[in-house]
Amino acid sequence: MAILVFKQLCYMMVVVVVAFIFSKKFKFANQEISFVSKTMLYLVNPCMLLSSFDIPYNPQKIKGLAVMIGLCFAVHIAMMVTACIFIRSRSPEGKELDGIDRVGVIFTNSGFIGIPLINGVLGKEGVFYLMGYLVNFNILLWIFAPLALGCRFDIKKIVFNPNVIAVVAGFILFCFPGTLPDILSKPIGYIGQMNTALSMILLGMIFADFKKGEGKRSLALRAGWTVAVRLVLCPLSALAVIAATARLLPMLLSSVEDIRLMTVTAYIAALCPVGMSITSLAVVFKKDAHYAGLIVALTSALCVLGAPAFIYLAQILGIV
């Protein structure tokens, strides 16, 4: 698994470097970065979600997916509690970054890193159950992020958010027999497949627009603590939840294999680095996108060591 994660990080860095050079040459600024961010958040991500649910109907999987959604909800709540306890600043400057850190450590890069990683380890069955994690991710992100980033909570923006609509529409689509006709599924799939490349292009653009300033040492120290919370404390809290619920799952599902797929999938998703969504949200909500990009890069680089170590720990404890 470490090799697979390393490969994915290499692929990511190649795209980031190309985007960085391209952005430097053409001097892209906030206007272009904002356009790419909004395109990814409001168009590409919803299409990726809808495409993930466009699979043949299987009634036995509905109950399993519902259980997975509940398990992943508990994992997210545990990581929220961890973030709120361990990320607290006293200075006004620090409090301004608390929201970025909290959103970053809770909502992992379960799409770009999680999907290929789980596909390589568990196959398509694991990727299907990953949808339970992504359902929680996309609903809770749009509830928690505006509050954490100091923006007014608006229930209408949550209900009518394209990502939330895509999750609901995708689940309804999954519950009905058949799949979308090619005239719809192909274009939606094409747009959804842009998610990985566009995320990395955005990160390269943000790095290219980075402005040197004061306080770099304090930012580095802060980023180091955020990395520790994301890659050490949050995985431990997720592992505790999975261990606590592992005994309850056999009461809900009879398939031992499905239970194993769920627990391993949920744990791997929780081990992923800070999600690219935080850089997009930082741009949209006018926060420090450069700092957001920094914690994405650091956790992505260090995840190659952290994820295998925690998987090994879970195996020793007999949890996954």
C-alpha positions in Angstrom: 0.0 0.0 0.0 2.9 2.4 0.7 4.1 2.0 -2.9 0.6 2.8 -4.2 0.4 5.9 -2.0 3.9 7.0 -3.1 2.9 6.6 -6.8 -0.2 8.7 -6.3 1.8 11.4 -4.6 4.3 11.4 -7.5 1.5 11.7 -10.0 0.1 14.6 -8.0 3.4 16.4 -7.7 4.0 16.2 -11.5 0.7 17.9 -12.2 1.3 20.5 -9.5 4.8 21.3 -10.9 3.4 21.6 -14.5 0.6 23.9 -13.3 3.1 25.9 -11.2 5.3 26.6 -14.2 2.4 27.3 -16.5 0.9 29.7 -13.9 4.2 31.5 -13.4 4.6 32.0 -17.1 1.2 33.4 -17.8 1.0 35.2 -14.4 -2.4 33.9 -13.3 -3.9 35.8 -10.3 -6.8 35.6 -8.0 -9.4 35.9 -10.7 -8.2 32.8 -12.5 -7.7 30.9 -9.2 -11.3 31.8 -8.1 -12.7 30.5 -11.5 -10.9 27.2 -11.2 -12.0 26.8 -7.5 -15.6 27.4 -8.3 -15.6 25.2 -11.3 -14.2 22.3 -9.2 -16.5 22.9 -6.2 -19.8 23.5 -8.1 -19.4 21.5 -11.3 -16.7 18.9 -11.4 -17.2 17.5 -7.8 -21.0 17.0 -8.3 -20.5 15.2 -11.5 -17.9 12.9 -9.9 -20.4 12.1 -7.1 -23.3 11.4 -9.5 -21.1 9.2 -11.7 -20.0 7.2 -8.7 -23.6 6.1 -8.0 -24.4 5.3 -11.6 -24.0 1.5 -11.2 -26.4 -1.4 -11.6 -29.0 -1.9 -8.9 -28.2 -4.4 -6.1 -30.7 -4.6 -3.2 -28.2 -6.3 -0.9 -25.9 -3.3 -1.1 -28.5 -0.8 0.0 -28.4 -1.9 3.6 -24.6 -2.2 3.6 -24.3 1.3 2.2 -26.7 2.7 4.9 -24.6 1.0 7.6 -21.4 2.4 6.0 -22.9 5.9 6.1 -23.6 5.6 9.8 -20.1 4.3 10.5 -18.4 7.1 8.6 -20.7 9.7 10.3 -19.3 8.5 13.6 -15.8 8.7 12.3 -16.3 12.3 11.1 -17.8 13.3 14.4 -14.8 11.8 16.3 -12.4 13.8 14.0 -14.5 17.0 14.5 -14.2 16.6 18.3 -10.4 16.0 18.0 -10.0 19.1 15.8 -12.0 21.4 18.0 -10.0 20.2 21.1 -6.5 20.3 19.7 -6.7 23.3 17.4 -7.3 26.4 19.5 -5.4 29.7 19.1 -5.2 32.6 21.5 -4.0 35.3 19.2 -6.3 37.0 16.7 -4.0 36.0 13.8 -4.1 32.4 15.0 -7.9 32.3 15.4 -8.2 33.5 11.8 -6.4 30.3 10.7 -8.2 27.9 13.1 -11.1 27.4 10.7 -8.8 26.4 7.9 -6.9 24.0 10.1 -10.1 22.4 11.5 -11.7 21.9 8.2 -8.5 20.6 6.8 -7.8 18.0 9.4 -11.5 16.7 9.4 -12.1 16.5 5.7 -9.5 14.3 4.0 -8.5 13.8 0.4 -10.6 10.7 0.3 -11.4 11.3 -3.4 -8.0 11.7 -5.1 -5.9 9.5 -2.7 -8.8 7.4 -1.3 -10.3 6.1 -4.5 -7.2 4.8 -6.3 -5.8 3.6 -3.0 -8.9 1.6 -1.9 -9.3 0.3 -5.5 -5.8 -1.1 -5.4 -6.2 -2.6 -2.0 -9.8 -3.8 -2.0 -11.1 -3.5 -5.5 -14.4 -2.1 -6.8 -16.3 -3.4 -3.7 -14.2 -1.1 -1.5 -14.7 1.8 -3.8 -18.5 1.3 -3.7 -18.4 1.5 0.1 -16.2 4.6 -0.1 -19.3 6.3 -1.3 -20.6 6.1 2.3 -17.6 8.1 3.4 -18.1 10.6 0.5 -21.7 11.1 1.4 -20.8 12.2 4.9 -17.9 14.3 3.5 -19.9 16.3 1.1 -22.9 17.0 3.5 -20.9 17.6 6.6 -18.3 19.8 4.8 -21.0 22.2 3.7 -22.5 22.4 7.2 -19.2 22.6 9.1 -17.0 24.6 6.8 -19.1 27.9 6.6 -19.3 27.9 10.4 -15.6 27.1 11.0 -14.5 29.8 8.5 -16.6 32.4 10.1 -19.4 32.7 7.5 -23.1 32.9 8.1 -24.8 29.6 8.2 -27.5 29.4 5.5 -29.6 26.2 5.3 -30.6 27.1 1.8 -27.0 27.0 0.6 -26.6 23.6 2.1 -29.9 22.1 0.7 -29.4 23.6 -2.7 -25.6 23.1 -2.9 -24.8 21.2 -6.1 -22.6 18.7 -4.1 -25.5 17.8 -1.7 -27.9 17.6 -4.6 -25.6 15.3 -6.4 -25.3 13.0 -3.4 -29.1 12.8 -3.0 -29.7 12.4 -6.7 -27.0 9.7 -6.9 -28.5 7.7 -4.1 -31.9 7.9 -5.7 -30.4 6.8 -9.0 -28.7 3.9 -7.3 -32.0 2.7 -5.7 -33.7 2.4 -9.1 -33.0 -0.4 -11.6 -30.8 0.4 -14.5 -28.3 3.2 -15.1 -28.3 6.5 -16.9 -28.4 6.4 -20.7 -25.0 7.0 -22.4 -26.1 10.5 -23.6 -26.1 11.6 -19.9 -23.6 9.2 -18.2 -20.8 9.8 -20.6 -20.7 13.6 -20.3 -21.2 13.5 -16.6 -18.3 10.9 -16.3 -16.0 13.1 -18.5 -16.5 16.1 -16.3 -16.2 14.0 -13.1 -12.9 12.6 -14.3 -11.4 16.1 -14.3 -11.5 16.1 -10.5 -8.0 14.9 -9.9 -6.2 16.9 -12.5 -8.1 20.1 -11.7 -7.4 19.8 -8.0 -3.7 19.5 -8.7 -3.8 22.4 -11.2 -5.5 24.6 -8.6 -2.8 23.7 -6.1 0.0 24.6 -8.6 -1.8 27.9 -9.3 -2.0 28.8 -5.6 1.7 28.0 -5.1 2.6 30.2 -8.1 0.7 33.1 -6.7 2.3 32.7 -3.3 3.5 36.0 -1.8 6.5 36.0 0.6 5.7 37.7 3.8 6.5 37.9 7.5 5.8 35.3 10.1 6.9 32.3 8.0 8.4 30.6 11.0 5.2 30.8 13.0 3.2 29.6 10.1 5.6 26.7 9.7 5.3 25.7 13.3 1.5 26.0 13.1 1.5 23.9 10.0 3.6 21.3 11.7 1.1 21.0 14.6 -1.8 20.8 12.1 0.0 18.0 10.2 0.4 16.1 13.5 -3.3 16.5 14.3 -4.3 15.3 10.8 -1.9 12.4 10.4 -1.6 11.2 14.1 -4.5 12.3 16.3 -7.3 12.1 13.9 -6.4 8.5 12.7 -6.2 7.5 16.4 -9.7 8.9 17.0 -11.0 7.2 13.9 -9.4 3.9 14.9 -11.1 4.2 18.3 -14.5 4.6 16.7 -14.0 1.7 14.3 -12.8 -0.5 17.2 -15.9 0.4 19.2 -18.3 -0.2 16.4 -16.7 -3.4 15.1 -18.6 -5.5 17.6 -21.9 -3.9 16.6 -21.6 -4.4 12.9 -22.2 -8.2 13.0 -25.6 -7.5 14.6 -26.5 -5.4 11.5 -24.8 -7.4 8.7 -24.4 -11.1 8.2 -21.5 -10.9 5.7 -18.1 -11.0 7.4 -16.5 -9.9 4.1 -18.7 -6.8 3.8 -17.9 -5.8 7.4 -14.2 -6.1 6.6 -14.6 -4.0 3.5 -16.4 -1.3 5.4 -14.0 -1.0 8.3 -10.9 -1.0 6.1 -12.4 1.4 3.7 -13.5 3.9 6.4 -10.1 3.7 8.1 -8.1 4.2 4.9 -10.3 7.2 4.0 -9.6 8.7 7.4 -5.9 8.2 7.0 -5.7 10.4 3.8 -4.0 13.8 3.8 -5.8 17.2 4.0 -8.3 17.4 1.2 -7.9 19.8 -1.8 -11.4 21.2 -0.9 -9.8 23.4 1.8 -7.8 25.4 -0.8 -11.0 25.9 -2.9 -13.0 26.9 0.2 -10.2 29.3 1.3 -10.4 31.0 -2.0 -14.3 31.1 -2.1 -14.5 32.4 1.5 -11.6 34.8 1.1 -9.3 33.1 3.6 -5.5 32.3 3.4 -5.4 30.0 0.4 -1.6 29.9 0.5 -1.5 28.5 4.0 -4.3 26.0 3.0 -2.1 24.9 0.1 0.9 24.5 2.5 -0.9 22.0 4.8 -2.3 20.1 1.8 1.3 19.7 0.5 2.8 18.8 3.8 0.2 16.2 4.8 0.3 14.7 1.2 4.0 14.2 1.4 4.1 12.7 4.9 1.0 10.5 4.4 3.2 8.0 2.5 4.8 7.2 5.8 1.8 7.8 8.1 -0.9 5.7 6.4 1.1 2.4 6.2 2.2 2.8 9.8 -1.4 3.2 11.1 -2.7 0.4 8.9 0.0 -1.8 10.4 -1.1 -0.7 13.9 -4.7 -1.5 13.2 -3.7 -5.0 11.9 -1.6 -5.7 15.0 -4.6 -4.7 17.2 -6.9 -6.9 15.0 -9.2 -4.1 14.2 -9.0 -4.2 10.4 
